[in-house]
Amino acid sequence: MTDADLVNALHDCYDTLQQRDIVDLGLIQSATLARDVEAPGTNIRGVPPRYVARITLRAPSSDDTRNAQLRAQIENRLAGLPEISRTEIEMLPALFPILSGRP
């Protein structure tokens, strides 16, 4: 699994109001993988490595409910990847919170 694979998986996560994926909207600031040395089976030969996904993104809105929904969507999408052991998300404030309610 690579950082590019991680970004590709994030194409499945959508902002509900704008009906576009978060990658195409330019909300992703960074998406990186770090080897999880605490994952079960880490020191067992033959067990594939697992990673911590670290995502930094710009919040699409100042609406806490909408942002929480997006955070859950990202966590659920990445939980479906066997290579990902956990996800850490940093959500930066919306750039233009007064306009973020418009499509």
C-alpha positions in Angstrom: 0.0 0.0 0.0 1.3 3.5 -0.9 0.3 7.0 -0.2 -1.2 7.2 -3.7 -3.4 4.1 -2.8 -4.6 6.0 0.3 -5.6 9.1 -1.7 -7.3 6.8 -4.3 -9.4 5.3 -1.4 -10.4 8.8 -0.3 -12.1 9.4 -3.7 -14.9 7.3 -2.2 -15.6 9.9 0.5 -18.0 12.7 -0.4 -19.1 16.1 0.9 -22.8 15.6 1.2 -23.8 19.1 0.3 -21.5 19.6 -2.7 -21.9 16.0 -3.9 -18.2 15.7 -4.9 -15.5 13.7 -3.5 -13.1 15.3 -1.0 -10.0 14.8 -3.2 -11.6 16.5 -6.2 -12.8 19.3 -3.9 -9.2 19.9 -2.9 -9.9 19.4 0.8 -7.0 16.9 1.4 -3.9 18.7 2.6 -1.9 15.5 3.2 -2.5 11.8 3.3 0.4 9.6 4.4 1.0 6.1 5.7 3.3 5.2 8.6 4.1 1.6 9.5 2.2 0.6 12.7 4.8 -1.0 14.9 2.1 -1.8 17.5 -0.2 -3.6 15.2 -0.9 -7.3 16.1 1.5 -9.6 14.4 4.1 -6.9 13.7 7.1 -9.1 14.7 5.8 -12.3 13.1 7.4 -13.3 9.9 4.9 -13.7 7.1 2.3 -11.3 8.5 1.9 -8.4 6.1 2.7 -4.9 7.5 -0.1 -2.7 8.7 -0.2 1.1 8.6 -1.5 4.1 10.3 -3.3 6.4 7.9 -2.7 10.1 8.7 -5.0 12.5 7.0 -5.0 16.3 7.2 -7.9 18.0 5.5 -9.7 21.2 5.3 -13.2 21.1 6.8 -15.8 21.7 4.1 -18.0 23.7 6.5 -18.2 25.3 9.9 -21.1 22.9 10.6 -19.9 20.4 13.3 -22.5 17.8 12.3 -21.5 17.8 8.7 -17.8 17.7 9.6 -18.4 14.8 12.0 -20.2 12.9 9.2 -17.3 13.4 6.9 -14.8 12.2 9.6 -16.9 9.1 10.2 -17.1 8.4 6.4 -13.3 8.6 6.1 -12.7 6.3 9.1 -15.2 3.8 7.8 -13.8 3.7 4.3 -10.3 3.2 5.5 -11.3 0.6 8.1 -12.3 -1.5 5.1 -8.7 -1.8 4.0 -6.9 -4.7 5.6 -3.5 -2.8 5.4 -4.8 0.0 7.6 -4.8 -0.6 11.3 -6.0 2.8 12.4 -6.7 6.3 11.1 -5.7 9.7 12.5 -7.6 12.7 11.1 -6.7 16.3 11.6 -9.5 18.6 10.3 -8.5 22.2 9.7 -11.1 24.9 9.9 -13.1 25.8 6.8 -11.5 28.5 4.7 -14.7 30.4 4.1 -17.2 29.3 6.7 -19.8 31.8 5.7 -19.9 30.4 2.1 -19.5 26.7 3.0 -23.2 26.1 3.1 -23.7 26.8 -0.6 -23.1 24.1 -3.3 
